[in-house]
Amino acid sequence: MDKAWWRRRARVRRSAVPVDHEAFCRTLARFVESVVDRETRVVVYLAMGDEVDLGPVVAASHAPTARFAVTRTPAEGFELTVHPWGCEMEEHPYGYAQPVAHAPRIEMGEIGAFLVPGLAFDRHGTRLGRGKGYYDRLLARAPHALKVAITGDYLVDQLPFDDYDVVMTHLAFSTGVVSVPMATPRR
């Protein structure tokens, strides 16, 4: 079973898993407050239709919103850039919001954690994204940062793993956030 098969399966299966979005965001807000120091940034995503909306995590935080950041998808190439939360936004051609091209950028060394979307995650921290590799490239540039899988309470036993895949350090559920054991990923 290849990643394309898993993507098709995940789109169907995860929609059947109910998610308490309020509880999920409260759990994430507590985790961010307890783990990430106030001088580092937390990268969140702007949710597409089927993803957990992380806006309430930012709103629930006791830290200023300047602590948060979002990504921008380039017009060409595959390197996401990171920009301050609340910067000027525009609509991407695929219909989601993102920072404008001239928004100030945030350096990778300033980032303490990424709250990472995905179609599916497994118990080993393997992420199944949408297939372009944007997040794997971004996460590889910040090896020091926490990588928190936003599971939407949908978890599988094992996903395919490629050499370029970046493993998550934590799995977030509506009931809590757990560390992923630092085992060598399967090949």
mmCIF file of the C-alpha atoms, coordinates in Angstrom:
data_MODEL
# 
_entry.id   MODEL 
# 
loop_
_atom_site.group_PDB 
_atom_site.id 
_atom_site.type_symbol 
_atom_site.label_atom_id 
_atom_site.label_alt_id 
_atom_site.label_comp_id 
_atom_site.label_asym_id 
_atom_site.label_entity_id 
_atom_site.label_seq_id 
_atom_site.pdbx_PDB_ins_code 
_atom_site.Cartn_x 
_atom_site.Cartn_y 
_atom_site.Cartn_z 
_atom_site.occupancy 
_atom_site.B_iso_or_equiv 
_atom_site.pdbx_formal_charge 
_atom_site.auth_seq_id 
_atom_site.auth_comp_id 
_atom_site.auth_asym_id 
_atom_site.auth_atom_id 
_atom_site.pdbx_PDB_model_num 
ATOM 1   C CA . MET A 1 1   ? 0.000   0.000  0.000  1.00 0.00 ? 1   MET A CA 1 
ATOM 2   C CA . ASP A 1 2   ? 1.573   3.230  -1.163 1.00 0.00 ? 2   ASP A CA 1 
ATOM 3   C CA . LYS A 1 3   ? 1.011   6.791  0.041  1.00 0.00 ? 3   LYS A CA 1 
ATOM 4   C CA . ALA A 1 4   ? -1.632  7.472  -2.637 1.00 0.00 ? 4   ALA A CA 1 
ATOM 5   C CA . TRP A 1 5   ? -3.694  4.553  -1.291 1.00 0.00 ? 5   TRP A CA 1 
ATOM 6   C CA . TRP A 1 6   ? -3.291  5.857  2.269  1.00 0.00 ? 6   TRP A CA 1 
ATOM 7   C CA . ARG A 1 7   ? -4.329  9.373  1.221  1.00 0.00 ? 7   ARG A CA 1 
ATOM 8   C CA . ARG A 1 8   ? -7.557  8.076  -0.327 1.00 0.00 ? 8   ARG A CA 1 
ATOM 9   C CA . ARG A 1 9   ? -8.261  5.970  2.755  1.00 0.00 ? 9   ARG A CA 1 
ATOM 10  C CA . ALA A 1 10  ? -7.448  8.787  5.195  1.00 0.00 ? 10  ALA A CA 1 
ATOM 11  C CA . ARG A 1 11  ? -9.784  11.265 3.478  1.00 0.00 ? 11  ARG A CA 1 
ATOM 12  C CA . VAL A 1 12  ? -12.678 8.839  3.986  1.00 0.00 ? 12  VAL A CA 1 
ATOM 13  C CA . ARG A 1 13  ? -11.775 7.394  7.377  1.00 0.00 ? 13  ARG A CA 1 
ATOM 14  C CA . ARG A 1 14  ? -10.811 10.529 9.278  1.00 0.00 ? 14  ARG A CA 1 
ATOM 15  C CA . SER A 1 15  ? -14.097 12.227 8.404  1.00 0.00 ? 15  SER A CA 1 
ATOM 16  C CA . ALA A 1 16  ? -15.792 9.437  10.404 1.00 0.00 ? 16  ALA A CA 1 
ATOM 17  C CA . VAL A 1 17  ? -13.797 10.289 13.565 1.00 0.00 ? 17  VAL A CA 1 
ATOM 18  C CA . PRO A 1 18  ? -15.635 12.937 15.601 1.00 0.00 ? 18  PRO A CA 1 
ATOM 19  C CA . VAL A 1 19  ? -13.418 15.703 16.959 1.00 0.00 ? 19  VAL A CA 1 
ATOM 20  C CA . ASP A 1 20  ? -14.286 17.970 19.864 1.00 0.00 ? 20  ASP A CA 1 
ATOM 21  C CA . HIS A 1 21  ? -12.625 21.076 18.379 1.00 0.00 ? 21  HIS A CA 1 
ATOM 22  C CA . GLU A 1 22  ? -12.987 23.110 21.583 1.00 0.00 ? 22  GLU A CA 1 
ATOM 23  C CA . ALA A 1 23  ? -11.332 20.416 23.685 1.00 0.00 ? 23  ALA A CA 1 
ATOM 24  C CA . PHE A 1 24  ? -8.635  19.913 21.059 1.00 0.00 ? 24  PHE A CA 1 
ATOM 25  C CA . CYS A 1 25  ? -7.749  23.615 21.037 1.00 0.00 ? 25  CYS A CA 1 
ATOM 26  C CA . ARG A 1 26  ? -7.827  23.905 24.849 1.00 0.00 ? 26  ARG A CA 1 
ATOM 27  C CA . THR A 1 27  ? -5.448  20.946 25.071 1.00 0.00 ? 27  THR A CA 1 
ATOM 28  C CA . LEU A 1 28  ? -3.093  22.469 22.499 1.00 0.00 ? 28  LEU A CA 1 
ATOM 29  C CA . ALA A 1 29  ? -3.152  25.887 24.176 1.00 0.00 ? 29  ALA A CA 1 
ATOM 30  C CA . ARG A 1 30  ? -2.170  24.313 27.523 1.00 0.00 ? 30  ARG A CA 1 
ATOM 31  C CA . PHE A 1 31  ? 0.587   22.321 25.835 1.00 0.00 ? 31  PHE A CA 1 
ATOM 32  C CA . VAL A 1 32  ? 2.007   25.394 24.083 1.00 0.00 ? 32  VAL A CA 1 
ATOM 33  C CA . GLU A 1 33  ? 1.963   27.358 27.345 1.00 0.00 ? 33  GLU A CA 1 
ATOM 34  C CA . SER A 1 34  ? 3.718   24.596 29.266 1.00 0.00 ? 34  SER A CA 1 
ATOM 35  C CA . VAL A 1 35  ? 6.403   23.547 26.785 1.00 0.00 ? 35  VAL A CA 1 
ATOM 36  C CA . VAL A 1 36  ? 7.473   26.425 24.583 1.00 0.00 ? 36  VAL A CA 1 
ATOM 37  C CA . ASP A 1 37  ? 9.311   29.374 26.102 1.00 0.00 ? 37  ASP A CA 1 
ATOM 38  C CA . ARG A 1 38  ? 7.990   32.875 25.518 1.00 0.00 ? 38  ARG A CA 1 
ATOM 39  C CA . GLU A 1 39  ? 10.873  33.988 23.292 1.00 0.00 ? 39  GLU A CA 1 
ATOM 40  C CA . THR A 1 40  ? 10.246  31.399 20.577 1.00 0.00 ? 40  THR A CA 1 
ATOM 41  C CA . ARG A 1 41  ? 7.582   31.277 17.925 1.00 0.00 ? 41  ARG A CA 1 
ATOM 42  C CA . VAL A 1 42  ? 4.921   28.646 17.434 1.00 0.00 ? 42  VAL A CA 1 
ATOM 43  C CA . VAL A 1 43  ? 4.007   27.999 13.804 1.00 0.00 ? 43  VAL A CA 1 
ATOM 44  C CA . VAL A 1 44  ? 0.339   27.212 13.298 1.00 0.00 ? 44  VAL A CA 1 
ATOM 45  C CA . TYR A 1 45  ? -1.477  26.643 10.038 1.00 0.00 ? 45  TYR A CA 1 
ATOM 46  C CA . LEU A 1 46  ? -4.560  28.342 8.648  1.00 0.00 ? 46  LEU A CA 1 
ATOM 47  C CA . ALA A 1 47  ? -7.039  25.484 8.360  1.00 0.00 ? 47  ALA A CA 1 
ATOM 48  C CA . MET A 1 48  ? -8.376  24.211 5.103  1.00 0.00 ? 48  MET A CA 1 
ATOM 49  C CA . GLY A 1 49  ? -11.929 22.796 5.144  1.00 0.00 ? 49  GLY A CA 1 
ATOM 50  C CA . ASP A 1 50  ? -11.221 19.434 6.775  1.00 0.00 ? 50  ASP A CA 1 
ATOM 51  C CA . GLU A 1 51  ? -8.493  20.484 9.234  1.00 0.00 ? 51  GLU A CA 1 
ATOM 52  C CA . VAL A 1 52  ? -8.726  21.474 12.898 1.00 0.00 ? 52  VAL A CA 1 
ATOM 53  C CA . ASP A 1 53  ? -8.918  25.285 13.068 1.00 0.00 ? 53  ASP A CA 1 
ATOM 54  C CA . LEU A 1 54  ? -6.085  26.511 15.308 1.00 0.00 ? 54  LEU A CA 1 
ATOM 55  C CA . GLY A 1 55  ? -7.312  30.103 15.610 1.00 0.00 ? 55  GLY A CA 1 
ATOM 56  C CA . PRO A 1 56  ? -8.776  29.304 19.055 1.00 0.00 ? 56  PRO A CA 1 
ATOM 57  C CA . VAL A 1 57  ? -5.331  28.074 20.203 1.00 0.00 ? 57  VAL A CA 1 
ATOM 58  C CA . VAL A 1 58  ? -3.898  31.500 19.452 1.00 0.00 ? 58  VAL A CA 1 
ATOM 59  C CA . ALA A 1 59  ? -6.878  33.227 21.080 1.00 0.00 ? 59  ALA A CA 1 
ATOM 60  C CA . ALA A 1 60  ? -6.639  31.046 24.222 1.00 0.00 ? 60  ALA A CA 1 
ATOM 61  C CA . SER A 1 61  ? -2.931  31.665 24.689 1.00 0.00 ? 61  SER A CA 1 
ATOM 62  C CA . HIS A 1 62  ? -1.762  33.894 27.527 1.00 0.00 ? 62  HIS A CA 1 
ATOM 63  C CA . ALA A 1 63  ? 1.133   34.993 25.324 1.00 0.00 ? 63  ALA A CA 1 
ATOM 64  C CA . PRO A 1 64  ? 0.781   37.832 22.841 1.00 0.00 ? 64  PRO A CA 1 
ATOM 65  C CA . THR A 1 65  ? -0.300  36.832 19.353 1.00 0.00 ? 65  THR A CA 1 
ATOM 66  C CA . ALA A 1 66  ? 3.128   38.016 18.161 1.00 0.00 ? 66  ALA A CA 1 
ATOM 67  C CA . ARG A 1 67  ? 4.390   34.693 19.494 1.00 0.00 ? 67  ARG A CA 1 
ATOM 68  C CA . PHE A 1 68  ? 2.578   32.837 16.698 1.00 0.00 ? 68  PHE A CA 1 
ATOM 69  C CA . ALA A 1 69  ? 3.397   32.477 13.026 1.00 0.00 ? 69  ALA A CA 1 
ATOM 70  C CA . VAL A 1 70  ? 1.904   31.037 9.833  1.00 0.00 ? 70  VAL A CA 1 
ATOM 71  C CA . THR A 1 71  ? 3.296   29.692 6.581  1.00 0.00 ? 71  THR A CA 1 
ATOM 72  C CA . ARG A 1 72  ? 3.103   30.945 3.028  1.00 0.00 ? 72  ARG A CA 1 
ATOM 73  C CA . THR A 1 73  ? 3.110   28.622 0.006  1.00 0.00 ? 73  THR A CA 1 
ATOM 74  C CA . PRO A 1 74  ? 5.314   29.999 -2.788 1.00 0.00 ? 74  PRO A CA 1 
ATOM 75  C CA . ALA A 1 75  ? 4.010   30.718 -6.278 1.00 0.00 ? 75  ALA A CA 1 
ATOM 76  C CA . GLU A 1 76  ? 6.861   28.557 -7.598 1.00 0.00 ? 76  GLU A CA 1 
ATOM 77  C CA . GLY A 1 77  ? 8.974   25.912 -5.918 1.00 0.00 ? 77  GLY A CA 1 
ATOM 78  C CA . PHE A 1 78  ? 8.332   24.033 -2.694 1.00 0.00 ? 78  PHE A CA 1 
ATOM 79  C CA . GLU A 1 79  ? 9.893   26.105 0.115  1.00 0.00 ? 79  GLU A CA 1 
ATOM 80  C CA . LEU A 1 80  ? 7.339   27.422 2.591  1.00 0.00 ? 80  LEU A CA 1 
ATOM 81  C CA . THR A 1 81  ? 8.193   30.664 4.314  1.00 0.00 ? 81  THR A CA 1 
ATOM 82  C CA . VAL A 1 82  ? 7.125   31.644 7.851  1.00 0.00 ? 82  VAL A CA 1 
ATOM 83  C CA . HIS A 1 83  ? 5.488   34.979 8.729  1.00 0.00 ? 83  HIS A CA 1 
ATOM 84  C CA . PRO A 1 84  ? 4.010   36.635 11.853 1.00 0.00 ? 84  PRO A CA 1 
ATOM 85  C CA . TRP A 1 85  ? 0.448   35.799 12.868 1.00 0.00 ? 85  TRP A CA 1 
ATOM 86  C CA . GLY A 1 86  ? -1.810  38.714 12.025 1.00 0.00 ? 86  GLY A CA 1 
ATOM 87  C CA . CYS A 1 87  ? 0.217   39.951 9.039  1.00 0.00 ? 87  CYS A CA 1 
ATOM 88  C CA . GLU A 1 88  ? -1.500  41.064 5.849  1.00 0.00 ? 88  GLU A CA 1 
ATOM 89  C CA . MET A 1 89  ? -3.170  38.124 4.107  1.00 0.00 ? 89  MET A CA 1 
ATOM 90  C CA . GLU A 1 90  ? -4.277  37.129 0.629  1.00 0.00 ? 90  GLU A CA 1 
ATOM 91  C CA . GLU A 1 91  ? -6.107  34.201 -0.916 1.00 0.00 ? 91  GLU A CA 1 
ATOM 92  C CA . HIS A 1 92  ? -3.987  31.458 -2.476 1.00 0.00 ? 92  HIS A CA 1 
ATOM 93  C CA . PRO A 1 93  ? -5.194  30.279 -5.917 1.00 0.00 ? 93  PRO A CA 1 
ATOM 94  C CA . TYR A 1 94  ? -6.422  27.045 -4.218 1.00 0.00 ? 94  TYR A CA 1 
ATOM 95  C CA . GLY A 1 95  ? -8.703  29.105 -1.967 1.00 0.00 ? 95  GLY A CA 1 
ATOM 96  C CA . TYR A 1 96  ? -6.975  29.203 1.417  1.00 0.00 ? 96  TYR A CA 1 
ATOM 97  C CA . ALA A 1 97  ? -5.648  32.265 3.244  1.00 0.00 ? 97  ALA A CA 1 
ATOM 98  C CA . GLN A 1 98  ? -1.918  32.935 3.498  1.00 0.00 ? 98  GLN A CA 1 
ATOM 99  C CA . PRO A 1 99  ? 0.459   35.846 4.188  1.00 0.00 ? 99  PRO A CA 1 
ATOM 100 C CA . VAL A 1 100 ? 1.179   38.198 1.297  1.00 0.00 ? 100 VAL A CA 1 
ATOM 101 C CA . ALA A 1 101 ? 4.521   37.764 -0.459 1.00 0.00 ? 101 ALA A CA 1 
ATOM 102 C CA . HIS A 1 102 ? 6.030   40.922 1.083  1.00 0.00 ? 102 HIS A CA 1 
ATOM 103 C CA . ALA A 1 103 ? 5.044   40.073 4.689  1.00 0.00 ? 103 ALA A CA 1 
ATOM 104 C CA . PRO A 1 104 ? 7.970   40.086 7.163  1.00 0.00 ? 104 PRO A CA 1 
ATOM 105 C CA . ARG A 1 105 ? 9.696   36.709 7.461  1.00 0.00 ? 105 ARG A CA 1 
ATOM 106 C CA . ILE A 1 106 ? 10.591  34.760 10.569 1.00 0.00 ? 106 ILE A CA 1 
ATOM 107 C CA . GLU A 1 107 ? 13.912  32.922 10.752 1.00 0.00 ? 107 GLU A CA 1 
ATOM 108 C CA . MET A 1 108 ? 13.980  29.197 11.536 1.00 0.00 ? 108 MET A CA 1 
ATOM 109 C CA . GLY A 1 109 ? 16.079  29.787 14.680 1.00 0.00 ? 109 GLY A CA 1 
ATOM 110 C CA . GLU A 1 110 ? 13.187  31.732 16.233 1.00 0.00 ? 110 GLU A CA 1 
ATOM 111 C CA . ILE A 1 111 ? 10.782  28.783 15.984 1.00 0.00 ? 111 ILE A CA 1 
ATOM 112 C CA . GLY A 1 112 ? 10.272  26.520 18.999 1.00 0.00 ? 112 GLY A CA 1 
ATOM 113 C CA . ALA A 1 113 ? 7.353   24.450 17.758 1.00 0.00 ? 113 ALA A CA 1 
ATOM 114 C CA . PHE A 1 114 ? 5.286   23.607 14.710 1.00 0.00 ? 114 PHE A CA 1 
ATOM 115 C CA . LEU A 1 115 ? 1.647   22.528 14.996 1.00 0.00 ? 115 LEU A CA 1 
ATOM 116 C CA . VAL A 1 116 ? 1.540   20.359 11.890 1.00 0.00 ? 116 VAL A CA 1 
ATOM 117 C CA . PRO A 1 117 ? -1.486  19.392 9.780  1.00 0.00 ? 117 PRO A CA 1 
ATOM 118 C CA . GLY A 1 118 ? -1.720  16.056 8.005  1.00 0.00 ? 118 GLY A CA 1 
ATOM 119 C CA . LEU A 1 119 ? -4.168  13.642 6.455  1.00 0.00 ? 119 LEU A CA 1 
ATOM 120 C CA . ALA A 1 120 ? -2.995  10.922 8.855  1.00 0.00 ? 120 ALA A CA 1 
ATOM 121 C CA . PHE A 1 121 ? -0.329  10.174 11.446 1.00 0.00 ? 121 PHE A CA 1 
ATOM 122 C CA . ASP A 1 122 ? 0.855   6.906  12.925 1.00 0.00 ? 122 ASP A CA 1 
ATOM 123 C CA . ARG A 1 123 ? 1.931   5.988  16.440 1.00 0.00 ? 123 ARG A CA 1 
ATOM 124 C CA . HIS A 1 124 ? 5.595   6.306  15.381 1.00 0.00 ? 124 HIS A CA 1 
ATOM 125 C CA . GLY A 1 125 ? 5.134   10.000 14.459 1.00 0.00 ? 125 GLY A CA 1 
ATOM 126 C CA . THR A 1 126 ? 5.097   9.435  10.704 1.00 0.00 ? 126 THR A CA 1 
ATOM 127 C CA . ARG A 1 127 ? 3.021   12.051 8.881  1.00 0.00 ? 127 ARG A CA 1 
ATOM 128 C CA . LEU A 1 128 ? 1.008   11.606 5.706  1.00 0.00 ? 128 LEU A CA 1 
ATOM 129 C CA . GLY A 1 129 ? 0.605   14.988 4.053  1.00 0.00 ? 129 GLY A CA 1 
ATOM 130 C CA . ARG A 1 130 ? -1.162  16.025 0.880  1.00 0.00 ? 130 ARG A CA 1 
ATOM 131 C CA . GLY A 1 131 ? 1.712   14.881 -1.324 1.00 0.00 ? 131 GLY A CA 1 
ATOM 132 C CA . LYS A 1 132 ? 3.833   17.886 -2.333 1.00 0.00 ? 132 LYS A CA 1 
ATOM 133 C CA . GLY A 1 133 ? 6.424   17.726 0.468  1.00 0.00 ? 133 GLY A CA 1 
ATOM 134 C CA . TYR A 1 134 ? 6.095   21.357 1.561  1.00 0.00 ? 134 TYR A CA 1 
ATOM 135 C CA . TYR A 1 135 ? 5.993   20.573 5.277  1.00 0.00 ? 135 TYR A CA 1 
ATOM 136 C CA . ASP A 1 136 ? 8.768   17.963 5.166  1.00 0.00 ? 136 ASP A CA 1 
ATOM 137 C CA . ARG A 1 137 ? 11.083  20.533 3.564  1.00 0.00 ? 137 ARG A CA 1 
ATOM 138 C CA . LEU A 1 138 ? 10.088  23.181 6.121  1.00 0.00 ? 138 LEU A CA 1 
ATOM 139 C CA . LEU A 1 139 ? 10.427  20.905 9.165  1.00 0.00 ? 139 LEU A CA 1 
ATOM 140 C CA . ALA A 1 140 ? 13.832  19.629 7.996  1.00 0.00 ? 140 ALA A CA 1 
ATOM 141 C CA . ARG A 1 141 ? 15.105  23.228 8.181  1.00 0.00 ? 141 ARG A CA 1 
ATOM 142 C CA . ALA A 1 142 ? 14.261  23.401 11.922 1.00 0.00 ? 142 ALA A CA 1 
ATOM 143 C CA . PRO A 1 143 ? 15.604  20.201 13.478 1.00 0.00 ? 143 PRO A CA 1 
ATOM 144 C CA . HIS A 1 144 ? 15.622  21.770 16.966 1.00 0.00 ? 144 HIS A CA 1 
ATOM 145 C CA . ALA A 1 145 ? 11.884  22.584 17.014 1.00 0.00 ? 145 ALA A CA 1 
ATOM 146 C CA . LEU A 1 146 ? 9.062   20.467 18.404 1.00 0.00 ? 146 LEU A CA 1 
ATOM 147 C CA . LYS A 1 147 ? 6.866   18.974 15.702 1.00 0.00 ? 147 LYS A CA 1 
ATOM 148 C CA . VAL A 1 148 ? 3.354   18.425 17.005 1.00 0.00 ? 148 VAL A CA 1 
ATOM 149 C CA . ALA A 1 149 ? 1.000   16.312 14.883 1.00 0.00 ? 149 ALA A CA 1 
ATOM 150 C CA . ILE A 1 150 ? -2.535  17.679 14.830 1.00 0.00 ? 150 ILE A CA 1 
ATOM 151 C CA . THR A 1 151 ? -4.182  14.276 14.557 1.00 0.00 ? 151 THR A CA 1 
ATOM 152 C CA . GLY A 1 152 ? -7.813  15.295 14.644 1.00 0.00 ? 152 GLY A CA 1 
ATOM 153 C CA . ASP A 1 153 ? -8.037  12.183 16.866 1.00 0.00 ? 153 ASP A CA 1 
ATOM 154 C CA . TYR A 1 154 ? -7.361  9.964  13.813 1.00 0.00 ? 154 TYR A CA 1 
ATOM 155 C CA . LEU A 1 155 ? -4.324  7.700  14.215 1.00 0.00 ? 155 LEU A CA 1 
ATOM 156 C CA . VAL A 1 156 ? -3.242  4.583  12.291 1.00 0.00 ? 156 VAL A CA 1 
ATOM 157 C CA . ASP A 1 157 ? -0.807  1.850  13.316 1.00 0.00 ? 157 ASP A CA 1 
ATOM 158 C CA . GLN A 1 158 ? 1.786   2.369  10.588 1.00 0.00 ? 158 GLN A CA 1 
ATOM 159 C CA . LEU A 1 159 ? 2.175   4.545  7.503  1.00 0.00 ? 159 LEU A CA 1 
ATOM 160 C CA . PRO A 1 160 ? 4.710   4.239  4.666  1.00 0.00 ? 160 PRO A CA 1 
ATOM 161 C CA . PHE A 1 161 ? 7.926   6.112  5.410  1.00 0.00 ? 161 PHE A CA 1 
ATOM 162 C CA . ASP A 1 162 ? 10.429  7.636  2.958  1.00 0.00 ? 162 ASP A CA 1 
ATOM 163 C CA . ASP A 1 163 ? 13.921  8.977  3.655  1.00 0.00 ? 163 ASP A CA 1 
ATOM 164 C CA . TYR A 1 164 ? 12.754  12.593 3.295  1.00 0.00 ? 164 TYR A CA 1 
ATOM 165 C CA . ASP A 1 165 ? 9.814   12.249 5.730  1.00 0.00 ? 165 ASP A CA 1 
ATOM 166 C CA . VAL A 1 166 ? 10.228  14.202 8.969  1.00 0.00 ? 166 VAL A CA 1 
ATOM 167 C CA . VAL A 1 167 ? 8.983   12.395 12.083 1.00 0.00 ? 167 VAL A CA 1 
ATOM 168 C CA . MET A 1 168 ? 6.803   14.246 14.590 1.00 0.00 ? 168 MET A CA 1 
ATOM 169 C CA . THR A 1 169 ? 8.022   14.643 18.168 1.00 0.00 ? 169 THR A CA 1 
ATOM 170 C CA . HIS A 1 170 ? 4.497   14.767 19.637 1.00 0.00 ? 170 HIS A CA 1 
ATOM 171 C CA . LEU A 1 171 ? 0.962   13.599 18.821 1.00 0.00 ? 171 LEU A CA 1 
ATOM 172 C CA . ALA A 1 172 ? -1.917  15.903 19.812 1.00 0.00 ? 172 ALA A CA 1 
ATOM 173 C CA . PHE A 1 173 ? -5.373  14.551 20.594 1.00 0.00 ? 173 PHE A CA 1 
ATOM 174 C CA . SER A 1 174 ? -8.390  16.289 22.106 1.00 0.00 ? 174 SER A CA 1 
ATOM 175 C CA . THR A 1 175 ? -7.559  14.481 25.370 1.00 0.00 ? 175 THR A CA 1 
ATOM 176 C CA . GLY A 1 176 ? -3.858  15.395 25.532 1.00 0.00 ? 176 GLY A CA 1 
ATOM 177 C CA . VAL A 1 177 ? -0.485  15.676 23.842 1.00 0.00 ? 177 VAL A CA 1 
ATOM 178 C CA . VAL A 1 178 ? 1.958   12.778 24.060 1.00 0.00 ? 178 VAL A CA 1 
ATOM 179 C CA . SER A 1 179 ? 5.614   12.434 23.151 1.00 0.00 ? 179 SER A CA 1 
ATOM 180 C CA . VAL A 1 180 ? 6.545   10.055 20.381 1.00 0.00 ? 180 VAL A CA 1 
ATOM 181 C CA . PRO A 1 181 ? 9.150   7.543  21.600 1.00 0.00 ? 181 PRO A CA 1 
ATOM 182 C CA . MET A 1 182 ? 12.429  8.369  19.910 1.00 0.00 ? 182 MET A CA 1 
ATOM 183 C CA . ALA A 1 183 ? 12.656  5.080  18.030 1.00 0.00 ? 183 ALA A CA 1 
ATOM 184 C CA . THR A 1 184 ? 14.376  4.801  14.690 1.00 0.00 ? 184 THR A CA 1 
ATOM 185 C CA . PRO A 1 185 ? 11.681  5.209  12.018 1.00 0.00 ? 185 PRO A CA 1 
ATOM 186 C CA . ARG A 1 186 ? 10.884  2.149  9.927  1.00 0.00 ? 186 ARG A CA 1 
ATOM 187 C CA . ARG A 1 187 ? 12.184  2.094  6.381  1.00 0.00 ? 187 ARG A CA 1 
# 
